Amino acid sequence: MAASGTNWAGNVVYRARELAQPTTLDELRAVVVRSAAVRPLGSRHSFNRIADSDGVQVSLGAMPGTVEIDGDRRVVRVGGGLTYGQVAPMLASAGWALPNLASLPHISIAGAVQTGTHGSGARNPSLAQSVIGMEIMRADGEIETLGRDHPELDAHRVGLGALGIVTATELAIEPAFDVAQAVHTGLPWDAAEEHFDEIMGAAYSVSMFTGFADDGVRQVWVKRRTDAETTVVDLEGFGATGATATLHPVPGGDVAAVTPQLDQPGPWHARLPHFRSEFTPSAGEEIQCEYLLRAGDAVDAIRAVRGLSERLADVLYIAEIRRVAADTAWLAPSSGRDSVAIHFTFRRDEAGVAAVLPAIDDAFAPFDARPHWGKVSAMSADRLRAVYPRLADFAAVAHRVDPGGRFRNPYLSDLLD
Ligand SMILES: Cc1cc2nc3c(=O)[nH]c(=O)nc-3n(C[C@H](O)[C@H](O)[C@H](O)COP(=O)(O)OP(=O)(O)OC[C@H]3O[C@@H](n4cnc5c(N)ncnc54)[C@H](O)[C@@H]3O)c2cc1C
């Protein structure tokens, strides 16, 4: 029996009394049926207690690493313990791609999609939208297969680990493509706000990095597909400067960690994430929070956070602003609305972060902002129910498929019971 330890960032010490690491479906089934409380654990990259358990956590990391590519159906079927960093190079070398990736490739596919993880791009929904089927172990140890037409696939895509343990996922794939990534620095706030939609829609994936202080948007990362006709906006005309050296988004960060920039084309999986797969990030030393709100409210929301810049300065490493297209998944933070995602990477100063979170919540409240399920927030369960209108429907599905609450933990009980 292994002890569970901490999440990647080290800000959560798991309470689970056991970490089970089955190597087969039968061993996984045995863990599920013997445990009154069991939670699937992915690559531990969440910052809150969503993956914790009062009983057993179960990792699928030792299960077979199935990757089955079906080019005719344009689908890849992947095992429930695999990470994007493991699967993406295999897809690429077979000539295929996923439409988008998050900033870090080391996260597990199942864990990422279950929390609504996203990359950037005005036309790119969350990573969960690529899920067209899944195999999920229910509380009785039986595996249910959900196909593309299953009426509740949208409840399961972003399922918070509350509906069962995803043992395999089917993801839609497309022909491989190349991406070139260029960084601009010093975009003044006036230009960023006046031309926000134009800049964020200019390329396949665009990110703005800022400290919300008067120095404006410190870096704009523009990732363009080389096969697409993209009008790249003239950021220099807006007052920014093209970077001539590779930059890390966090001041003082190690540039060896970031994916190639300087507009050098390369395979999709080596450009869409900000961080290199082959660079193993050391222990987190950071805490993240993120809110998604209607894309049309982006500029007003940015102004509201700029008003907090002095309070943020002591704890904020960097903030990132991205665009996410509307999702059909019930609990995706971008569900039903084209969204802007405003993300904060804080120092691992738990008291300092806890002190600023309510102010961030308040700043975003007028916009019905939805927090990322895998990051910290000060939002109450009542408020979560208000901003996620399908939460009651989701709770009904959770109670039906898991009537005894085997997959529940205190975090989910607050929300669903
Ligand atoms: C450095 C860093 C960068 C990040 N970048 C981004 C980003 O660019 N965009 C973004 O949106 N988010 C980002 N995140 C957040 C991250 O994607 C989410 O927290 C995600 O859930 C992490 O996946 P995980 O496997 O580590 O999840 P865990 O923390 O292990 O688990 C998260 C949830 O998934 C469930 N789960 C895990 N495996 C399974 C399974 N097999 N079946 C069912 N449920 C399962 C767990 O029960 C839990 O509820 C980042 C996090 C870090 C630390």
PDBQT file of the ligand as one rigid body, heavy atoms in Angstrom, charges set to zero:
ROOT
HETATM    1  C1  LIG A 501       1.887  23.756 -14.558  1.00  0.00    +0.000 C 
HETATM    2  C2  LIG A 501       0.422  23.600 -14.870  1.00  0.00    +0.000 A 
HETATM    3  C3  LIG A 501      -0.066  24.091 -16.076  1.00  0.00    +0.000 A 
HETATM    4  C4  LIG A 501      -1.426  23.991 -16.355  1.00  0.00    +0.000 A 
HETATM    5  N1  LIG A 501      -1.884  24.471 -17.555  1.00  0.00    +0.000 NA
HETATM    6  C5  LIG A 501      -3.196  24.474 -17.820  1.00  0.00    +0.000 A 
HETATM    7  C6  LIG A 501      -3.694  25.022 -19.042  1.00  0.00    +0.000 A 
HETATM    8  O1  LIG A 501      -2.943  25.448 -19.929  1.00  0.00    +0.000 OA
HETATM    9  N2  LIG A 501      -5.033  25.050 -19.220  1.00  0.00    +0.000 N 
HETATM   10  C7  LIG A 501      -5.904  24.605 -18.283  1.00  0.00    +0.000 A 
HETATM   11  O2  LIG A 501      -7.118  24.674 -18.492  1.00  0.00    +0.000 OA
HETATM   12  N3  LIG A 501      -5.462  24.004 -17.126  1.00  0.00    +0.000 NA
HETATM   13  C8  LIG A 501      -4.132  23.948 -16.898  1.00  0.00    +0.000 A 
HETATM   14  N4  LIG A 501      -3.677  23.371 -15.742  1.00  0.00    +0.000 N 
HETATM   15  C9  LIG A 501      -4.640  22.704 -14.845  1.00  0.00    +0.000 C 
HETATM   16  C10 LIG A 501      -4.712  21.207 -15.137  1.00  0.00    +0.000 C 
HETATM   17  O3  LIG A 501      -4.874  20.961 -16.512  1.00  0.00    +0.000 OA
HETATM   18  C11 LIG A 501      -5.901  20.559 -14.414  1.00  0.00    +0.000 C 
HETATM   19  O4  LIG A 501      -5.774  20.756 -13.043  1.00  0.00    +0.000 OA
HETATM   20  C12 LIG A 501      -6.030  19.062 -14.711  1.00  0.00    +0.000 C 
HETATM   21  O5  LIG A 501      -7.138  18.546 -14.036  1.00  0.00    +0.000 OA
HETATM   22  C13 LIG A 501      -4.798  18.305 -14.352  1.00  0.00    +0.000 C 
HETATM   23  O6  LIG A 501      -4.946  16.945 -14.720  1.00  0.00    +0.000 OA
HETATM   24  P1  LIG A 501      -4.378  15.802 -13.723  1.00  0.00    +0.000 P 
HETATM   25  O7  LIG A 501      -4.427  14.512 -14.419  1.00  0.00    +0.000 OA
HETATM   26  O8  LIG A 501      -3.091  16.234 -13.172  1.00  0.00    +0.000 OA
HETATM   27  O9  LIG A 501      -5.515  15.870 -12.664  1.00  0.00    +0.000 OA
HETATM   28  P2  LIG A 501      -5.592  15.414 -11.125  1.00  0.00    +0.000 P 
HETATM   29  O10 LIG A 501      -5.287  16.596 -10.294  1.00  0.00    +0.000 OA
HETATM   30  O11 LIG A 501      -4.814  14.200 -10.866  1.00  0.00    +0.000 OA
HETATM   31  O12 LIG A 501      -7.157  15.140 -11.113  1.00  0.00    +0.000 OA
HETATM   32  C14 LIG A 501      -8.067  16.124 -11.538  1.00  0.00    +0.000 C 
HETATM   33  C15 LIG A 501      -9.478  15.560 -11.630  1.00  0.00    +0.000 C 
HETATM   34  O13 LIG A 501      -9.532  14.573 -12.659  1.00  0.00    +0.000 OA
HETATM   35  C16 LIG A 501     -10.077  13.385 -12.132  1.00  0.00    +0.000 C 
HETATM   36  N5  LIG A 501      -9.482  12.254 -12.829  1.00  0.00    +0.000 N 
HETATM   37  C17 LIG A 501      -8.170  11.978 -13.006  1.00  0.00    +0.000 A 
HETATM   38  N6  LIG A 501      -8.027  10.833 -13.698  1.00  0.00    +0.000 NA
HETATM   39  C18 LIG A 501      -9.272  10.377 -13.947  1.00  0.00    +0.000 A 
HETATM   40  C19 LIG A 501      -9.800   9.220 -14.590  1.00  0.00    +0.000 A 
HETATM   41  N7  LIG A 501      -9.010   8.293 -15.147  1.00  0.00    +0.000 N 
HETATM   42  N8  LIG A 501     -11.140   9.081 -14.641  1.00  0.00    +0.000 NA
HETATM   43  C20 LIG A 501     -11.974   9.994 -14.101  1.00  0.00    +0.000 A 
HETATM   44  N9  LIG A 501     -11.531  11.098 -13.474  1.00  0.00    +0.000 NA
HETATM   45  C21 LIG A 501     -10.197  11.279 -13.410  1.00  0.00    +0.000 A 
HETATM   46  C22 LIG A 501      -9.716  13.415 -10.647  1.00  0.00    +0.000 C 
HETATM   47  O14 LIG A 501     -10.554  12.590  -9.890  1.00  0.00    +0.000 OA
HETATM   48  C23 LIG A 501      -9.926  14.875 -10.355  1.00  0.00    +0.000 C 
HETATM   49  O15 LIG A 501     -11.284  15.130 -10.138  1.00  0.00    +0.000 OA
HETATM   50  C24 LIG A 501      -2.324  23.397 -15.421  1.00  0.00    +0.000 A 
HETATM   51  C25 LIG A 501      -1.825  22.885 -14.222  1.00  0.00    +0.000 A 
HETATM   52  C26 LIG A 501      -0.469  22.984 -13.958  1.00  0.00    +0.000 A 
HETATM   53  C27 LIG A 501       0.061  22.427 -12.675  1.00  0.00    +0.000 C 
ENDROOT
TORSDOF 0
